[in-house]
Amino acid sequence: MKLKKSMLVVPMSLMLLMPTAALAEDHGDHSGNTESGMEMGTATPAAELRITLDTALTEHAFLAIEAMRKGVDGAEDFDQASAALMANSDDIAAAVSSVYGEENGAAFLEIWNSHIGYFVDYVTATAEGNQEGIDQALAALEEYKMEQAAFFATATEDRLPAAALEEGLQMHIDMLLMAFDAYAEGDFETAYTHEREAIMHMSGFAEQLAVAIADQFPEQFENTNPDTPAIDLRSQLNYVFTEHAGLAAMAMQDGADGAESFDQAAAALSANADDLSAAVASVYGEDAGAQFAEIWNSHIGYFVDYVVATGEGDTEGQEAAKAELDGYIVEQAAFLDTATEGRIPAADLEAGLTEHVNQLLTAFDSYVAGDYETAYNSIREAWAHMTMPAAGLSAAIVDQFPDQFGGDMPGMPSTGMGGMADAEENGFPVGYLMALLFVMLGGSAIAIRKYGTDKQ
């Protein structure tokens, strides 16, 4: 394979840099240190590489599972869900092309899209009760795994070894199939658990791929490192914020449809909120984390109110829910403004939160109206938009607590909201939280390997 070592042109880098750069320029003096959040690494070229890959690859897992569900349900919006998944593939291929050249980008896309086709074959065979078709799809996915692993191993000049890639790709395949099979069997709690694991797993792959590429082309990324405590923080927030948008949109669809899976979809969304609140608590203390959780969860409730009112044709109820969401925006913006000591101004936050709310309402209203193309475009916009609060908040935290992000090992601030609390009393570090999640995922890996063996 001939690889063109051209500079990565990150599709979302300018959008992601804007809030971070503004924070660094306007609030760099708050920390009492010359290093701003950006200078400490939240918006370096390598950081943008990792976040772009993180955003696209996690969205792939989310959209793949949702499209598979739509397929087995025979849903009217299956074509549009599939189109969103394929558009995501184009985004990933564009990033690959910008590093390794158009020819290799096209080769990647052909391989990558093949596994989406094999998942569709699996869904179709499952719906038909066709065991032979299921086995054929699994065999095709096995071949895909080998071919995709070989591509990345060659592209990265063995910085990502083929054997390790094959293991990781097998986990990806098994996670999607486990989520789908559980859904098809009506075990919605298990289905959503595996969906969230699948999304998080792809965030880990994004980190590994970013490290390999940055090491392979150091000059193109200004010798910056995508794997630092500051970037870990941004990546963690990126994963949780974007997942929130996706889970919220699909839970609202379930609510509109009166789907049997609505309670479990809502529970997954609440679990995501718990993760975000835990991250806030680990920075600003348990009291602040609880306050954030109360405010954040309120807007989820207002979306539910809007869904219920829409189902009942209650225009007055819809307007009341919108008014509550307007109030939430002001309250949430004030909280984060205060927590970051003005590093993220309330006015800017209100504008961003308004866009988030409008994107989800547009996605939902379009879905209810049967305009599925607009619905999925809005879902993808909502997913991408949530990268901005992740960028801004991580930059603010790094600027606010610079001593916690200057080393090679992950760490989190030990202060409370007012700077007086001790970490042991007011929250556990996000580094510990993520380590716990990966331990949990390791347990899942055992089940996944067993699942893959049983299915073959």
Helices and strands as residue ranges (DSSP letters): H 13-27, G 28-31, I 38-42, H 45-73, H 78-100, H 102-128, H 131-155, H 162-184, H 188-216, G 218-221, H 229-257, H 262-284, H 286-311, H 315-339, H 346-368, H 372-385, H 387-400, G 402-405, H 423-426, H 430-455
